[in-house]
Amino acid sequence: MRTILTAAALVAVFGLAACSPAEQADAKADAQTTADKIAAETKEAANTVATETKDFANSPEVKQAGAEIKEAAKEAGTAVKEGAKDATVEAKQAIHDATAPTPADKARQDAK
């Protein structure tokens, strides 16, 4: 954007050099009017975007979506916690089963 404005300013300066003082004044006034208009439109567009973004963020739909995401995350956390508990119980049972003496081992132990 700055490059375009700089180029436009240079064209205006070189163009003004070939004009009479009255034409230069008119051209300068036109350029200033155009620059003011562009600045005002840019500011208005920025304000519009800011307002629309704020309205979007505060909309009931977005707030509802946020609440649903929060609830889903809570449910996922609960499911993971319960799954970890179950996995722990199963792992302990598997370790016990793998290390516990078999009935034949127990009988041999008792016979000694």
C-alpha positions as CSV (number, residue, x, y, z in Angstrom):
1,M,0.0,0.0,0.0
2,R,2.8,2.4,0.9
3,T,4.6,1.6,-2.4
4,I,1.5,2.5,-4.4
5,L,1.0,5.8,-2.4
6,T,4.7,6.6,-2.8
7,A,4.5,6.0,-6.6
8,A,1.4,8.1,-6.9
9,A,3.1,10.9,-4.9
10,L,6.1,10.8,-7.2
11,V,4.0,10.8,-10.3
12,A,2.1,13.8,-8.9
13,V,5.3,15.6,-8.1
14,F,6.8,15.1,-11.5
15,G,3.5,16.0,-13.1
16,L,3.3,19.1,-11.1
17,A,6.7,20.2,-12.2
18,A,5.4,20.7,-15.7
19,C,2.3,22.6,-14.6
20,S,1.6,26.3,-13.9
21,P,1.4,27.3,-10.2
22,A,-2.4,27.4,-10.4
23,E,-2.6,23.9,-11.9
24,Q,-0.1,22.7,-9.3
25,A,-2.3,24.1,-6.5
26,D,-5.4,22.4,-8.0
27,A,-3.5,19.1,-8.4
28,K,-2.2,19.4,-4.8
29,A,-5.7,20.1,-3.5
30,D,-7.1,17.1,-5.5
31,A,-4.4,14.8,-4.2
32,Q,-5.0,15.9,-0.6
33,T,-8.8,15.4,-1.1
34,T,-8.2,11.9,-2.5
35,A,-5.8,11.0,0.3
36,D,-8.3,12.2,2.9
37,K,-11.0,10.2,1.2
38,I,-8.9,7.1,1.2
39,A,-7.9,7.5,4.8
40,A,-11.6,8.0,5.8
41,E,-12.7,4.9,3.9
42,T,-9.9,2.8,5.3
43,K,-10.8,3.9,8.9
44,E,-14.4,3.2,8.2
45,A,-13.6,-0.3,6.8
46,A,-11.4,-1.0,9.9
47,N,-14.1,0.0,12.2
48,T,-16.6,-2.1,10.3
49,V,-14.4,-5.2,10.6
50,A,-13.8,-4.6,14.3
51,T,-17.5,-4.2,15.0
52,E,-18.4,-7.3,13.0
53,T,-15.6,-9.3,14.7
54,K,-16.8,-8.3,18.1
55,D,-20.5,-9.0,17.1
56,F,-19.4,-12.5,15.9
57,A,-17.4,-13.2,19.0
58,N,-20.4,-12.2,21.2
59,S,-23.0,-14.0,19.1
60,P,-25.2,-16.6,20.9
61,E,-24.1,-19.2,18.3
62,V,-20.4,-18.8,19.0
63,K,-21.0,-18.8,22.7
64,Q,-23.1,-21.9,22.4
65,A,-20.4,-23.6,20.3
66,G,-17.8,-22.7,23.0
67,A,-20.0,-24.2,25.7
68,E,-20.5,-27.4,23.7
69,I,-16.7,-27.7,23.1
70,K,-16.1,-27.2,26.8
71,E,-18.7,-29.9,27.7
72,A,-17.2,-32.3,25.1
73,A,-13.7,-31.7,26.5
74,K,-15.0,-32.5,30.0
75,E,-16.7,-35.7,28.8
76,A,-13.6,-36.7,26.9
77,G,-11.5,-36.1,30.1
78,T,-13.9,-38.3,32.1
79,A,-13.8,-41.0,29.5
80,V,-10.0,-41.0,29.4
81,K,-9.8,-41.1,33.2
82,E,-12.2,-44.0,33.4
83,G,-10.4,-45.8,30.6
84,A,-7.1,-45.4,32.4
85,K,-8.6,-46.8,35.6
86,D,-9.9,-49.8,33.7
87,A,-6.5,-50.3,32.0
88,T,-4.8,-50.1,35.4
89,V,-7.0,-52.7,36.9
90,E,-6.6,-55.0,33.9
91,A,-2.8,-54.5,33.9
92,K,-2.6,-55.4,37.6
93,Q,-4.7,-58.5,37.0
94,A,-2.5,-59.5,34.1
95,I,0.6,-59.0,36.2
96,H,-0.9,-61.1,39.0
97,D,-2.0,-63.8,36.6
98,A,1.5,-63.9,35.1
99,T,3.4,-64.1,38.3
100,A,1.0,-66.1,40.5
101,P,1.9,-69.8,40.9
102,T,-0.1,-72.3,39.0
103,P,-2.0,-75.0,40.9
104,A,0.7,-77.5,39.9
105,D,3.4,-75.1,41.2
106,K,1.5,-74.7,44.4
107,A,1.1,-78.4,44.9
108,R,4.8,-79.0,44.4
109,Q,5.5,-76.2,46.9
110,D,3.1,-77.7,49.5
111,A,4.7,-81.2,49.0
112,K,8.1,-80.0,50.0
